Amino acid sequence: MAESREERARHWRYDELPGVDLLRARYIRKTFVRHTHEHFVIAAIADGAEVFHHGGGDVYAGAGSLALVNPDTPHTGRAGVPEGWRYGAVYPSPEVVAAIAAETTTLRGTPGFVTPVLDDPYTVHLVHQVLRATDEGNALAADTLLRVAVTRLLRLNGGTLPRREVRTAGARIAARARAVLEERMADPPTLERLAGELGTGPFALLRAFRDTYGMPPHTWLTDARVRRARRLLDAGTAPSEAAVAVGFTDQPHLNRHFGRIVGVPPGAYQRERKNVQDARGGTPVPSGAWQWNGQKRSQTYGTTEEESRTVPWYGTPSASGSPSDSPGSPSV
């Protein structure tokens, strides 16, 4: 298919899954810079492969596996093969994951994933079925399958996350620097001035910040600006206004960094949020709208030749093919 070589992505929410972001994408040339998420990342690779830096080195996630990233964990992302990678992802909040863990697992403390890649085609299928259920407006199936997928992942690859305690002098300085950058995001000080305000040297601050947060202050600041821009866009602020409010020079500056962290342009991101609000108010929204090279097209997933070929069923679907009819909620 000629279009299969084009990059495309859709980042959206489903009103009946509060606290969960959703993504479908095919990327070939896309490179994600070092960044973090406030939510968990559960990315189900359907085709190709992704390579991402996590912890001390690069890890590889191929078709049939999941890329799993805990909140506030720095990571990158790029194609691991020339044809890129196609995946679907759910981003549940820490509160959503904690509630599921408390009900269905014996984990105590803050739950999270132990390793960043898990080879589990069954859960890959479940994640894609969650996305398909949201396309169909099937709230019961979407909620059920999400809970089953998260429970399965926690039982296969779950553990208790260590508490991040500020113990060393360097960590305390890094935390103070982060607070200053958060407060003065739109007009931050230079590294030298920031270090002077905190009573330390620029290189000492740089080392302490990187050791504590996994990235230098300027990279952290860009990531934090994009996070805040997302909140403003969610609240209805125009992209041009959000850009200036968080400290970017203009909207093109926001566009460049937003796309390298979130994966879609801010305008497309905000339109999907507006679509959710319109649907809540009764305005029909096409199912499965993607962004293809900046143009919006409609596609219903789970019914195309490509989708049926590359995201296989695990189990025998009913004649309708609805996710709610798939036997199988797995045994978790």
Disulfide bonds with the S-S distance in Angstrom:
none
